[in-house]
Structure formats: structure tokens, C-alpha cells
Amino acid sequence: MSEQIKAAIKKIAISGNWFMGRGVVLSIDEDRATCQIQLVANNEILNNVKIKPIVYDGDQSEMGIILYPAVNSFVLVGKINEENTDLAILSCTKVNGIAFEMQNNLSLQVSNDGTAKFNTSNLILNNGDQDGIPLVKPLTNVIADLQNKVNQLITAFTTHTHTPPAGPVIITPPAQIPGLTNSLLQTSDIANPIIKQ
């Protein structure tokens, strides 16, 4: 360790403008990226403790990787001056979620319930060789339409009674026969253009 670093640490220690302690998370405000902590040593309640030590004027889009601690987990809290506004979590035992906030407004959030939220214009899984993941609503509508047409055909076939008359016969189809299906389904009709697998 360089002499300059040693001198800086010694200066901070002598001035008393630093603090580090262990606490328990009581509550979390994910929107403000802060939490409430109770210190283990003296049960003091600390409010508005920053979840991330380095914050750019509270702008979460500039926060990089954010670890959201779980309620009731142990955390290491620190501050670098006498103002509680600079309190921040330095480490935690259990994580309730994680977020990656990038400069181009892309974000990824994963919570402890397994939910993953992506804010991205293109998501590729397994090299994207299998094309897009189907869009459920359009695919459901196409399948439901086909089921209806098949049911109409079955109904027309099972309810039609053909009685051949004597003499020359002119056969007319039953009035209930459905029309032809629309144009054949294309991959682009149901593939999600954003997610490829």
C-alpha cells in the first residue's frame, strides 16, 4: 500500500468522519433505491440508506449494478462523513433482486420470485437459430378460428341427411359448409420479432 493511501486512511480515521457497522434490513424502497436499517450494535434505526454506495444524483439509470437486499438480511453499512445522507450499503447477506441499469436506458431486473424484466429492443436466446418465440394471442386466435371451421364441417357432415330422389338428381351442398380458411399462417404472423431462440 502506498504511503499516500496510508496517510489518507489515517486522516479519515483521525477525523472521525467515517463509520462502518452491521445492521438488519427492515424495509426497502426500490423506487428510491433506499432502505431502512436497524444497527445490531445499538438498535439505532437508520432511514434512507442508499442501496448502492455510488449514486449519480439519484438517477437510477446511472447506477450500473444494483443489489436489492432482502428484508431481515444482514448488511454492512458505511458512511464517509458525519451526515447520515451519505449512508450506504456496502455488502449484504441475502439479495432480494438484482438490476443492471445501462447508459443507453437498457435494463435487466431479476427478483427473488424468478421474475425477470428486460427493457430491450432485441433479446436472443440460444443463438436465435429457431427464429422468434410465438406470440400467444395471434396464435390462439388462428387455432380457435381453425377449431370453429372444423366444428362447422363436423356439424354439417353429421347433421346432413341425404335422401336420393327418383330420377335425375341434382346435388347441392349443405348451406352450413363453411368458407375456406384465410391465407395460410406464416411464421411472421405469430413470431415475436423481439425475442429469438
Backbone hydrogen bonds in HBPLUS format (Angstrom, degrees):
<---DONOR---> <-ACCEPTOR-->    atom                        ^
c    i                          cat <-CA-CA->   ^        H-A-AA   ^      H-
h    n   atom  resd res      DA  || num        DHA   H-A  angle D-A-AA Bond
n    s   type  num  typ     dist DA aas  dist angle  dist       angle   num
A0006-LYS N   A0002-SER O   3.10 MM   4  6.40 164.4  2.13 150.4 155.0     1
A0007-ALA N   A0003-GLU O   2.91 MM   4  6.06 154.8  1.97 143.9 150.9     2
A0008-ALA N   A0004-GLN O   2.93 MM   4  6.18 152.4  2.00 145.1 152.6     3
A0009-ILE N   A0005-ILE O   2.93 MM   4  6.19 164.3  1.95 156.7 160.1     4
A0010-LYS N   A0006-LYS O   2.96 MM   4  6.11 160.1  2.00 147.0 153.0     5
A0011-LYS N   A0007-ALA O   2.92 MM   4  6.08 150.5  2.01 143.2 151.1     6
A0012-ILE N   A0008-ALA O   3.03 MM   4  6.31 159.2  2.07 149.3 154.1     7
A0013-ALA N   A0009-ILE O   2.94 MM   4  6.15 163.4  1.97 151.5 156.4     8
A0014-ILE N   A0010-LYS O   2.94 MM   4  6.10 156.0  2.00 147.2 153.3     9
A0015-SER N   A0011-LYS O   3.01 MM   4  6.16 157.8  2.06 146.9 152.8    10
A0016-GLY N   A0012-ILE O   3.20 MM   4  6.35 132.7  2.43 142.9 153.8    11
A0019-PHE N   A0079-LYS O   2.94 MM  60  5.17 144.9  2.06 148.8 145.0    12
A0079-LYS N   A0019-PHE O   2.92 MM  60  5.17 148.1  2.03 140.6 142.6    13
A0021-GLY N   A0077-VAL O   2.84 MM  56  5.31 155.9  1.90 150.1 157.5    14
A0077-VAL N   A0021-GLY O   2.75 MM  56  5.31 167.9  1.76 168.7 169.4    15
A0040-VAL N   A0022-ARG O   2.91 MM  18  5.87 175.1  1.91 148.6 147.8    16
A0023-GLY N   A0075-VAL O   2.91 MM  52  5.33 159.5  1.95 151.4 156.5    17
A0075-VAL N   A0023-GLY O   2.83 MM  52  5.33 157.0  1.89 145.0 149.8    18
A0024-VAL N   A0038-GLN O   2.84 MM  14  5.27 152.8  1.92 138.6 145.7    19
A0038-GLN N   A0024-VAL O   2.92 MM  14  5.27 160.5  1.96 148.3 153.3    20
A0025-VAL N   A0073-SER O   3.03 MM  48  5.68 159.7  2.07 156.6 162.4    21
A0072-ASN N   A0025-VAL O   2.78 MM  47  4.99 168.2  1.79 141.0 144.8    22
A0026-LEU N   A0036-GLN O   2.75 MM  10  5.39 169.8  1.76 152.1 154.5    23
A0036-GLN N   A0027-SER O   2.90 MM   9  5.23 158.3  1.95 139.1 143.9    24
A0029-ASP N   A0034-THR O   2.78 MM   5  5.29 173.1  1.78 159.3 157.0    25
A0033-ALA N   A0029-ASP O   2.83 MM   4  5.77 113.5  2.28 138.1 157.0    26
A0034-THR N   A0029-ASP O   3.10 MM   5  5.29 158.4  2.15 141.7 144.9    27
A0051-ILE N   A0033-ALA O   2.97 MM  18  5.49 164.0  2.00 142.4 138.4    28
A0035-CYS N   A0049-VAL O   2.83 MM  14  5.19 137.5  2.02 134.1 147.9    29
A0049-VAL N   A0035-CYS O   2.92 MM  14  5.19 156.7  1.97 163.1 155.4    30
A0037-ILE N   A0046-LEU O   2.86 MM   9  5.09 163.1  1.89 149.8 155.0    31
A0046-LEU N   A0037-ILE O   2.64 MM   9  5.09 172.2  1.64 165.0 167.8    32
A0039-LEU N   A0044-GLU O   2.81 MM   5  5.30 162.5  1.84 157.5 157.9    33
A0043-ASN N   A0039-LEU O   2.98 MM   4  4.89 129.9  2.24 129.0 137.0    34
A0050-LYS N   A0087-LEU O   3.05 MM  37  6.16 159.8  2.09 138.0 134.0    35
A0089-ILE N   A0050-LYS O   2.89 MM  39  6.26 149.6  1.98 163.5 170.4    36
A0059-ASP N   A0056-TYR O   2.90 MM   3  5.69 169.9  1.91 132.1 134.6    37
A0062-GLU N   A0059-ASP O   2.98 MM   3  5.65 161.1  2.02 117.9 124.1    38
A0063-MET N   A0060-GLN O   3.11 MM   3  5.01 161.8  2.14 112.8 111.7    39
A0101-GLU N   A0064-GLY O   2.83 MM  37  4.80 168.3  1.84 135.3 139.3    40
A0066-ILE N   A0099-ALA O   2.78 MM  33  5.07 164.0  1.81 153.7 157.3    41
A0099-ALA N   A0066-ILE O   2.91 MM  33  5.07 153.8  1.98 146.2 153.2    42
A0068-TYR N   A0097-GLY O   2.84 MM  29  5.07 165.7  1.86 147.5 150.1    43
A0096-ASN N   A0068-TYR O   2.58 MM  28  5.43 154.3  1.64 156.4 165.9    44
A0097-GLY N   A0068-TYR O   3.32 MM  29  5.07 144.0  2.45 137.0 138.0    45
A0070-ALA N   A0094-LYS O   2.96 MM  24  5.51 157.1  2.02 129.6 130.2    46
A0073-SER N   A0070-ALA O   3.09 MM   3  5.44 151.4  2.17 131.9 130.9    47
A0093-THR N   A0074-PHE O   2.88 MM  19  5.48 149.1  1.97 164.3 168.3    48
A0076-LEU N   A0091-SER O   2.86 MM  15  5.13 160.1  1.90 142.2 145.1    49
A0090-LEU N   A0076-LEU O   2.69 MM  14  5.40 176.1  1.69 169.4 170.3    50
A0078-GLY N   A0088-ALA O   2.93 MM  10  5.59 161.9  1.97 159.7 165.7    51
A0088-ALA N   A0078-GLY O   2.95 MM  10  5.59 148.5  2.06 155.5 165.5    52
A0086-ASP N   A0083-GLU O   3.29 MM   3  6.11 171.8  2.29 119.5 122.0    53
A0087-LEU N   A0084-ASN O   3.16 MM   3  5.35 161.9  2.20 113.8 113.3    54
A0112-ASN N   A0096-ASN O   2.78 MM  16  5.13 125.4  2.08 172.3 156.4    55
A0098-ILE N   A0110-VAL O   2.84 MM  12  5.34 150.3  1.93 147.3 157.2    56
A0110-VAL N   A0098-ILE O   2.84 MM  12  5.34 162.3  1.88 159.0 165.0    57
A0100-PHE N   A0108-LEU O   2.78 MM   8  5.14 151.4  1.86 147.7 157.1    58
A0108-LEU N   A0100-PHE O   3.06 MM   8  5.14 143.9  2.20 134.8 144.9    59
A0102-MET N   A0106-LEU O   3.00 MM   4  5.40 166.8  2.02 172.1 171.8    60
A0105-ASN N   A0102-MET O   3.10 MM   3  5.61 137.0  2.30 127.2 125.8    61
A0119-ASN N   A0107-SER O   2.95 MM  12  5.19 155.6  2.01 157.3 154.0    62
A0109-GLN N   A0117-LYS O   2.89 MM   8  5.10 157.3  1.95 146.9 153.6    63
A0117-LYS N   A0109-GLN O   2.76 MM   8  5.10 161.0  1.79 151.3 158.0    64
A0111-SER N   A0115-THR O   2.92 MM   4  5.44 161.6  1.96 156.6 162.4    65
A0114-GLY N   A0111-SER O   3.04 MM   3  5.68 158.0  2.09 122.6 124.9    66
A0123-LEU N   A0194-ILE O   2.66 MM  71  5.85 175.7  1.66 160.1 160.1    67
A0196-LYS N   A0123-LEU O   2.88 MM  73  6.35 157.0  1.94 159.6 167.4    68
A0125-LEU N   A0196-LYS O   2.61 MM  71  5.93 164.3  1.63 157.0 162.9    69
A0128-GLY N   A0125-LEU O   3.00 MM   3  5.61 160.5  2.04 129.6 130.5    70
A0131-ASP N   A0128-GLY O   3.40 MM   3  5.67 162.4  2.43 114.6 115.3    71
A0197-GLN N   A0131-ASP O   3.06 MM  66  5.94 166.4  2.07 154.8 150.6    72
A0133-ILE N   A0195-ILE O   3.21 MM  62  6.13 153.4  2.29 144.0 148.3    73
A0192-ASN N   A0133-ILE O   2.72 MM  59  5.40 153.2  1.79 140.1 148.4    74
A0135-LEU N   A0190-ILE O   2.30 MM  55  5.00 148.7  1.38 154.3 166.5    75
A0139-LEU N   A0135-LEU O   3.30 MM   4  6.34 164.2  2.33 153.6 158.2    76
A0140-THR N   A0136-VAL O   2.83 MM   4  5.92 157.5  1.88 153.0 159.8    77
A0141-ASN N   A0137-LYS O   2.95 MM   4  6.17 158.4  1.99 153.4 159.1    78
A0142-VAL N   A0138-PRO O   3.00 MM   4  6.27 157.3  2.06 149.9 155.2    79
A0143-ILE N   A0139-LEU O   2.98 MM   4  6.20 167.2  2.00 153.0 156.4    80
A0144-ALA N   A0140-THR O   2.85 MM   4  5.98 162.0  1.88 150.7 156.2    81
A0145-ASP N   A0141-ASN O   2.94 MM   4  6.07 154.7  2.00 144.1 150.9    82
A0146-LEU N   A0142-VAL O   2.99 MM   4  6.27 159.0  2.03 149.9 155.2    83
A0147-GLN N   A0143-ILE O   2.87 MM   4  6.12 156.8  1.92 150.5 157.4    84
A0148-ASN N   A0144-ALA O   2.95 MM   4  6.19 155.6  2.01 147.3 153.6    85
A0149-LYS N   A0145-ASP O   3.07 MM   4  6.36 157.6  2.12 148.1 153.7    86
A0150-VAL N   A0146-LEU O   2.91 MM   4  6.15 160.8  1.95 152.8 158.1    87
A0151-ASN N   A0147-GLN O   2.88 MM   4  6.06 160.4  1.92 149.5 155.2    88
A0152-GLN N   A0148-ASN O   2.89 MM   4  6.14 150.6  1.98 144.6 153.0    89
A0153-LEU N   A0149-LYS O   2.95 MM   4  6.24 155.4  2.01 146.7 153.1    90
A0154-ILE N   A0150-VAL O   2.89 MM   4  6.18 161.2  1.92 153.0 158.2    91
A0155-THR N   A0151-ASN O   2.85 MM   4  6.03 162.8  1.88 148.4 153.6    92
A0156-ALA N   A0152-GLN O   2.86 MM   4  6.03 162.9  1.89 148.8 153.7    93
A0157-PHE N   A0153-LEU O   2.85 MM   4  6.02 157.0  1.90 149.2 155.8    94
A0158-THR N   A0154-ILE O   2.84 MM   4  5.97 166.6  1.85 155.2 158.8    95
A0159-THR N   A0155-THR O   2.98 MM   4  5.89 145.4  2.11 146.8 154.4    96
A0177-ILE N   A0174-PRO O   3.49 MM   3  6.05 173.1  2.49 116.7 117.0    97
A0189-ASP N   A0186-GLN O   2.93 MM   3  5.29 146.7  2.04 108.0 118.3    98
A0190-ILE N   A0187-THR O   3.13 MM   3  5.73 144.8  2.26 113.7 121.7    99
A0191-ALA N   A0187-THR O   2.87 MM   4  5.78 136.9  2.06 157.3 171.0   100
